[in-house]
Amino acid sequence: MSGREPLVLGGLVALLLVAWLGFFVHTAPRFAGSIWGVGLGVAGGLLMVAPLGYSIIKRIPRRWRTRNGSPSTQVALDWHVYTGLAGAVFGLLHSGHQFGSPLGIALTATSLVVALSGYVGRQLMKRVSMEVRDKRRVLTGLELAYRRTAGELAAHPEQAELLRSLLPFGPRLFAFAGRKGIASGAWSGLPAGTRALRLSDAISDVEYDIAAHEALKRRFAIWLDVHVVAGVLLYVLLALHVWAAFRFGLRWWP
C-alpha cells in the first residue's frame, strides 16, 4: 500500500473537504434520520472508533507481537489514518449538511480537526523521517571516505604536514565542493590533505542538518498532544451524540 498511499490519502482528504464545503450549498434536514443516513452514521462511528486499535497495539511489546502474529505498529498506524479519514467523511455525509444542534456542530468540527491534523502530521513526520534517513546514508558514505583518506595520510606524512599548514584557514576554505561528489569518490584524484578538509567540512554540514531535523521531530510532540486531546474530545462528543439519539428517540424517514 505504500506506493499508493499518497493517492489514497489525498483522495480521502479531497473527499473530506468536498463533503465539508457542501454545508454552503446544500442541506437535507431529514437525511440523517433516513435509512441511508443512519447507515452512514453507524459506519462513520465505527470507523472513528477503529483508530483506537493503534493506541492498543503500539503498547504491546514487540516480541509478543512477533511471536503471536499480531499486526505491526506500522500496519496499525496505516489503519489508524485510513479509518480516521474515512470515518470523518462518513460522518459529514451522515449529517446531511444540517446544522441541527450545538452538539452536532461541535462533533463535526472536532472530527475535521482530528482527521486533518492527523493527515498533515503524518505527512510531515514521514517527510522529515525520510530526510533524516537520506542524510544518515550520505553521512555514512562521507565517514567511510574520510577513514580511507585518514589511512592515506598516515601512509604519507608529507601530505599530513601540508594539511596541518592549511588548518589555520579553516575547513570552509573548501566549502564550494559538493557532498555527493565526496561520497561517490569523485575526488579520489585530489591530494589526501585536500580531500580530508573537504570531507570534514561536508560531515560537519550533514551532522548539523541531521540535528536540525531531529529537533524538528521533537517539536512535533506539540502537534501530537493537540491531536490526542482533540481525539479524546471527539470520542466524548461521539458518545454524547449516540446517547442523545437514543435518549430523545430515533427518527426514521424513508
N, C-alpha and C positions, 0 to 999 in steps of 0.2 A: 504493500500500500504506500510505501514511502515515496515512490516515483510519482504517484498520482495525488499525493497528499495536498500540495498547493492548490490543485484544480478542485478537489473535493471540498476542502475547507473554504476556498474562495467562493465556490458556488453556494455553500451554506450561508456564508456571511452576506453575499449578494441577495439571496432569497430572504434572509432576515431583515435586511434594510428595505427591500421592496415591500415586505409584509408590514413593516412599521410605517412606511410612508403612506400606506393605504388609509391610515387614520385621517388624512387630509382630504381624501377624495371619495371615501366610501364608508358606509355604515350599514350594519344589518342587526338591528336590535334583538331579533328573535333567533339569530343563527346559533348563539351559544347554547340555547336550550333545545335545539333540534337534534335529531339522531346523529347527523354528521358532526355538529358542533360538540356534542357530548363525547363522541368517539375521538375527535381531535384533542379535546381537553384531557381525557383519560390517558391517551397516548403521550401527550406532552408532559403530563405529570409524572408518568412512569419514566420517561426519558430524562426528566430533570432529576429524578431520584437515582437513576443508574450511575451517574458520576461518583456517587459515594463509594462505589466499589474500588476506585483508585485509592481513596484515603485508607481503605482497609488493607488492600493488597500491598501497598508500599510499606506498611508496618510489619508485614510478615517477613521473618528472616530469610535471606537469600537462599541459604542451604535448604531450608524447609520447602521453599517454593520449587527449587530444582528437583528435590527428591520426590515431591508429590505431584509434579506436573502442573502446578498452578501457573496462571498467566504471569508473564514477566511484568516488571514495572512499566516498561515502555509500551507494551500492548495495553496495559490498563490505562496509561496516560492517553494513548490514542483513543481508546473507548471513552474516556472522560471528556475529551474535547469534542468528538463527533456527537455523542449523545447530548451533551450540553447545548450545542448549537441547534441540533435538530429539535430538542425539547422546547427551546425558545421560539423556534419557527412555528411549531405546532400550537404553542400557547397563544401566539399572536393571531393565528388563523382561528383558533377557538373563540377568541374574544369578539369576532365579527366587527372589529374596529369600533366598538361601542364603549364609550366612557360611562359605564354603568354605576360605578361606586368608587369611593376613595381606595378601598382595598384592592379592587381590580386594577386601578391605575398604578398603585404602588407596586403590585405584583408584576405588572407588565414592565414598568420602568426598571425594577430590580433585575428581572430576567435579562433585559437588554444589557445592563451594566455587567452582570456576571458573564454573559456569553461573549460580549465584545472585549472585555478586559482579559478574559481567558485566551481568546484568539490572538489579540495583539501581544500579550505577554509571551505566549507560546512561540510566536514567530520571531520576536526579538531575542528571546533566550536561545532559540535554535540558531539564529544568525551569529550571535556572539560566541556560542559554543563552537560553531564551525570555524570562526575566525581564530579562536584560541587554538583549536586543533591544527589548523593550517600553519599558524605561526610556530607552534611547537615542532612541527615537522621541519620547517625551514631552519629553526634553531638547532635541531639535531644535526642537520647537514652542515651547518656552519661550524658547530663544535667539532665534528669529525674532521673537517678540513683544517681547523685550527690545530688539532692534535697532530695531524700529519705534518703541518708546517712547523710546529714546535720540534718535531723529530728531525726535520731537515736543518733547523737552526742549531740543534745540538750537534749535528754532524759537521757543520760549517761555522766555526767560531767567528770567522771574519764577517759573515752576514749578521750574526748576533751583535757584533760590535757596531755595525752600521745601524742596526735597529736602535741600539741604546743612544746613539748620537742623534737620532731623529725624534726620540721620545719627548724632548722639551717642547717640540712644536705641537704635540698632541695628536691623537688618532684622527681628529677631524681634518687633518691635512689631506686625507684620502677619502673624505666623505662623499665625493662625487661618484664613487663606484656603486654598482647595483648589487643587491643582496643575492638575487637569483644567479647572477654570474658567479658569485663566490661559491655558492652551494653546488653548482653544476661543474665546478672545476675549470671555468673559463679563464681563470687567472693562473693556471698551472705554469705558464711560461714566465711569470714575473719572479723577481728575486724573492726569496723566502721572507726577508725582512719586510718588504713592501706588502706582501700578502698577509703577514701577521698583523700589521697595523690595520689594514682594511677589514680583515676578519674580526678583529677585536671591536672595531667601530660598529660593524654590522651586528655583531652579537649583542652589543650594548643597546642598539636601537630596537632589535626584536624583543629583548627581555623587557624593555620599557613598554612596548606595545602590549605584550602579554600581561604585564602588571596592570596596565590601564584597563584592559578588557576584564580582567579578574575583579577589579574594583567596581566596574560597571555591573557585573553579575551580582556582586554583593548588594549593590543598591537596589536590585530588583526585588530584594526582600520586602521593600516597602510596597511594591506592586502586589506581591503575593499576599501580604497582610490585607490589603484592600479587597483583593479577590476573595479571600477566605471569609472576611467579615460580611461582604455582600452576599456570598453563598449561604452563610448561616441565616441572614435576614431573609433570603429567598425562601428557604425551607420553612421558616416561621410563617411567612405570608402565605405560602402554598398550603400549609396545614390549616391556617385560618380560613382560606378560601374554600377548601374542601369541607371544613366544619360548617361554614355559613351556608353552603349549598344544601347540606342535609338538614341543618337547623331550621332554615326558613323554607325548605321544601324545594324539590327539584321541579323545574318547569319544563314540560315537554311540548314541543311544537313540531308538526310534521315538516 
